[in-house]
Amino acid sequence: TWNYQCGPAVIHGSYVQDCVNSYHKYIMPSVTRDYGPNEYFKTATFPVKYFHNGAYMDVQVSADFTILKEITKVKASALGREIECHPTKKVPEFVNAT
């Protein structure tokens, strides 16, 4: 499971994984049939817990998925601004990254 580095904060990957699992279970079969194995598909939006400045926030995150079960980027809308996130190496769960 990935965590996501988002500016000064970290989004824990398990929340993203829930969405990924649903995405592949219900959407992937038709997408693969229609577009082939290497095409990008549309953005999915889902809620996550976002830890920032010592507090948790519920934010909507949009993820661009590929048919290859990879997340290329995640954008979290928090505090009125878009924060682009990318998969990172192992990082502590729910802590500020400095």
C-alpha positions as CSV (number, residue, x, y, z in Angstrom):
1,T,0.0,0.0,0.0
2,W,1.3,3.4,-1.0
3,N,1.3,6.5,1.1
4,Y,1.0,9.9,-0.8
5,Q,3.2,12.8,-0.3
6,C,1.1,15.9,-0.5
7,G,2.9,19.1,0.0
8,P,3.5,19.3,3.7
9,A,1.3,16.3,4.6
10,V,0.7,12.6,4.0
11,I,-2.4,10.8,2.9
12,H,-2.4,7.2,4.0
13,G,-2.7,4.8,1.1
14,S,-5.3,2.5,2.7
15,Y,-8.0,5.1,1.9
16,V,-6.8,5.3,-1.7
17,Q,-6.7,1.5,-1.9
18,D,-10.4,1.2,-1.0
19,C,-11.2,3.3,-4.1
20,V,-8.7,1.4,-6.2
21,N,-10.3,-1.9,-5.3
22,S,-13.8,-0.7,-6.2
23,Y,-12.5,0.9,-9.4
24,H,-10.9,-2.3,-10.6
25,K,-13.8,-4.5,-9.5
26,Y,-16.6,-2.6,-11.2
27,I,-15.1,-0.4,-13.8
28,M,-12.0,-2.1,-15.1
29,P,-13.6,-4.9,-17.1
30,S,-15.5,-2.6,-19.5
31,V,-12.7,-0.1,-19.7
32,T,-10.2,-2.8,-20.7
33,R,-12.6,-4.0,-23.4
34,D,-13.2,-0.6,-24.8
35,Y,-9.8,1.0,-24.6
36,G,-7.2,-1.7,-24.4
37,P,-4.6,-2.4,-21.7
38,N,-2.4,0.8,-21.8
39,E,-4.9,3.6,-22.1
40,Y,-5.5,6.2,-19.4
41,F,-9.0,6.3,-18.0
42,K,-11.0,9.1,-16.4
43,T,-10.4,10.6,-13.0
44,A,-12.2,9.1,-10.0
45,T,-13.0,11.2,-6.9
46,F,-13.3,9.9,-3.4
47,P,-12.9,11.0,0.2
48,V,-9.8,10.6,2.4
49,K,-8.5,11.6,5.8
50,Y,-5.9,14.4,5.4
51,F,-3.5,15.2,8.2
52,H,-2.3,18.8,8.2
53,N,-1.0,21.1,10.9
54,G,-1.8,18.6,13.7
55,A,-5.4,17.9,12.7
56,Y,-7.4,15.6,10.4
57,M,-9.6,16.8,7.7
58,D,-12.0,15.1,5.4
59,V,-11.1,16.0,1.8
60,Q,-12.1,14.9,-1.6
61,V,-9.2,13.4,-3.6
62,S,-9.2,12.8,-7.3
63,A,-6.9,10.2,-8.7
64,D,-5.9,9.6,-12.3
65,F,-5.8,5.8,-12.8
66,T,-4.3,3.8,-15.6
67,I,-5.5,0.4,-16.8
68,L,-2.2,-1.0,-15.5
69,K,-3.5,-0.5,-11.9
70,E,-1.1,2.4,-11.3
71,I,-1.9,5.8,-9.8
72,T,0.0,8.5,-11.6
73,K,-1.0,11.3,-9.3
74,V,-3.5,12.3,-6.6
75,K,-4.8,15.7,-6.1
76,A,-6.2,16.7,-2.7
77,S,-8.4,19.7,-2.4
78,A,-7.8,21.0,1.1
79,L,-7.8,24.5,2.7
80,G,-9.1,25.9,-0.6
81,R,-6.2,24.8,-2.7
82,E,-5.2,21.9,-4.9
83,I,-2.3,19.8,-3.5
84,E,-0.8,17.4,-6.0
85,C,0.4,14.1,-4.5
86,H,2.6,11.4,-5.8
87,P,3.3,7.9,-4.6
88,T,6.2,7.9,-2.2
89,K,8.4,5.3,-0.5
90,K,7.4,4.1,3.0
91,V,6.5,7.0,5.2
92,P,5.0,7.1,8.7
93,E,1.2,7.0,8.7
94,F,-0.7,10.2,9.4
95,V,2.2,12.4,10.2
96,N,3.4,15.7,8.8
97,A,6.3,15.3,6.4
98,T,8.9,18.0,6.7
